[in-house]
Every structure is written in structure tokens, then in C-alpha cells.
Amino acid sequence: MTGSSNRRVSLAALIAVRPGHRPRLIYRVHRSRGGTGRRKGFTEADYARLLDAAHQQLGGPLVIVWDNLNT
């Protein structure tokens, strides 16, 4: 998503589904402020932190289905 200020916003999210419980949405937002040499989107470490946060919040093992991610 871009706007007139030339800032970029990226979103990474996952839905946690567990039988007998309500689904949960866990997400992270990355804001790029332009500038040279700065990454516009999520890094591999950012995705690892998202998965770690999901693991901590859910308190159990994760089964990941990755769809079309090029990282």
C-alpha cells in the first residue's frame, strides 16, 4: 500500500485455528519510510519473530502452511 507521502506498509499475518476454540489472528506491520539501503518489506528474521510470537501466544506446537512466500 502506498500513499502520497511515499511510505510503504507491509503486513504479515497468520490465522491460528484450534478445535474447540475461536480462530486467532496474529500479525505484524512493517513501515518503510523510503530512504536508500533500507528494506521495503519483511526480512527472514521478521518472519521468524512472527512465528515465535505465535508460538508464545498459543502455547503449543505450530503447523505452518506457507503459500507463495518467496523468503
VOBA-1610 file (N, C-alpha, C; in pm, whole numbers, padded with zeros to 5 digits, always signed):
BEGIN
Met+00085-00116+00000Met+00000+00000+00000Met+00090+00123+00000Thr+00067+00215-00089Thr+00144+00338-00092Thr+00049+00457-00089Gly+00099+00569-00049Gly+00019+00690-00044Gly+00098+00806-00097Ser+00044+00925-00083Ser+00111+01044-00136Ser+00241+01075-00064Ser+00259+01024+00058Ser+00382+01050+00133Ser+00495+00956+00094Asn+00470+00863+00001Asn+00570+00770-00049Asn+00618+00672+00059Arg+00533+00646+00158Arg+00565+00546+00259Arg+00501+00414+00218Arg+00565+00307+00257Arg+00514+00174+00222Arg+00482+00098+00351Val+00369+00028+00351Val+00329-00052+00466Val+00313-00196+00420Ser+00380-00289+00489Ser+00367-00431+00461Ser+00306-00498+00583Leu+00229-00604+00557Leu+00162-00675+00664Leu+00188-00824+00650Ala+00226-00888+00759Ala+00240-01034+00764Ala+00146-01083+00872Ala+00067-01185+00840Ala-00032-01232+00936Ala-00048-01382+00927Leu-00101-01439+01033Leu-00137-01580+01033Leu-00265-01597+01113Ile-00340-01698+01077Ile-00462-01732+01147Ile-00436-01863+01221Ala-00459-01861+01351Ala-00440-01980+01433Ala-00577-02044+01456Val-00589-02171+01415Val-00714-02244+01429Val-00689-02365+01518Arg-00773-02379+01619Arg-00760-02491+01713Arg-00901-02544+01740Pro-00921-02675+01728Pro-01055-02731+01750Pro-01109-02692+01888Gly-01234-02647+01890Gly-01298-02609+02015Gly-01269-02468+02062His-01186-02393+01987His-01151-02255+02023His-01181-02161+01907Arg-01192-02034+01937Arg-01212-01935+01831Arg-01081-01914+01754Pro-01089-01890+01624Pro-00967-01860+01547Pro-00903-01730+01597Arg-00770-01723+01588Arg-00697-01603+01631Arg-00615-01550+01515Leu-00611-01419+01503Leu-00530-01351+01403Leu-00409-01291+01474Ile-00291-01327+01428Ile-00167-01273+01482Ile-00095-01207+01365Tyr-00054-01081+01384Tyr+00004-01008+01271Tyr+00115-00913+01315Arg+00192-00871+01219Arg+00296-00770+01237Arg+00289-00673+01119Val+00320-00547+01145Val+00320-00443+01042Val+00462-00391+01026His+00505-00371+00903His+00637-00314+00874His+00614-00186+00794Arg+00666-00077+00846Arg+00653+00052+00778Arg+00788+00093+00721Ser+00790+00120+00592Ser+00912+00167+00527Ser+00897+00317+00503Arg+00998+00390+00538Arg+00992+00535+00525Arg+01074+00587+00408Gly+01095+00503+00309Gly+01176+00548+00195Gly+01323+00536+00228Gly+01405+00620+00181Gly+01546+00616+00214Gly+01619+00504+00141Thr+01742+00525+00112Thr+01819+00427+00037Thr+01879+00324+00131Gly+01892+00203+00083Gly+01954+00098+00160Gly+01866+00035+00265Arg+01742+00078+00275Arg+01651+00021+00374Arg+01557-00076+00306Arg+01533-00189+00370Arg+01447-00292+00314Arg+01301-00245+00314Lys+01230-00272+00205Lys+01092-00229+00191Lys+00994-00323+00259Gly+01030-00448+00274Gly+00937-00545+00329Gly+00997-00622+00444Phe+00934-00732+00478Phe+00977-00817+00588Phe+01102-00895+00552Thr+01187-00914+00650Thr+01305-00998+00633Thr+01276-01137+00689Glu+01367-01228+00665Glu+01353-01363+00719Glu+01345-01359+00872Ala+01424-01271+00934Ala+01422-01257+01080Ala+01286-01205+01128Asp+01224-01115+01051Asp+01091-01064+01088Asp+00988-01176+01089Tyr+00992-01264+00988Tyr+00900-01377+00984Tyr+00928-01473+01100Ala+01054-01493+01133Ala+01089-01580+01245Ala+01033-01524+01376Arg+01041-01392+01394Arg+00986-01329+01515Arg+00834-01342+01519Leu+00767-01333+01405Leu+00622-01351+01399Leu+00585-01493+01442Leu+00655-01592+01390Leu+00627-01731+01427Leu+00657-01757+01573Asp+00764-01696+01625Asp+00797-01712+01766Asp+00688-01650+01853Ala+00640-01533+01815Ala+00532-01469+01891Ala+00406-01555+01889Ala+00375-01615+01775Ala+00258-01702+01766Ala+00275-01823+01857His+00393-01881+01855His+00421-01996+01940His+00405-01959+02088Gln+00455-01844+02128Gln+00444-01799+02267Gln+00299-01773+02307Gln+00223-01708+02219Gln+00084-01674+02250Gln-00005-01798+02255Leu+00020-01893+02166Leu-00066-02011+02157Leu-00025-02121+02253Gly+00101-02120+02295Gly+00147-02215+02394Gly+00152-02360+02348Gly+00183-02381+02222Gly+00192-02517+02172Gly+00261-02521+02037Pro+00273-02641+01982Pro+00339-02653+01852Pro+00256-02590+01740Leu+00324-02549+01634Leu+00259-02487+01519Leu+00272-02576+01397Val+00170-02579+01316Val+00175-02641+01184Val+00159-02527+01085Ile+00260-02504+01004Ile+00262-02389+00915Ile+00233-02434+00771Val+00141-02365+00706Val+00117-02385+00561Val+00152-02252+00496Trp+00266-02251+00428Trp+00320-02129+00368Trp+00270-02123+00224Asp+00207-02014+00183Asp+00152-02005+00049Asp+00221-01893-00029Asn+00302-01930-00125Asn+00359-01835-00221Asn+00453-01732-00159Leu+00525-01768-00055Leu+00619-01675+00008Leu+00757-01696-00054Asn+00820-01590-00098Asn+00949-01603-00165Asn+01069-01581-00072Thr+01047-01571+00057Thr+01157-01551+00151Thr+01219-01683+00186
//
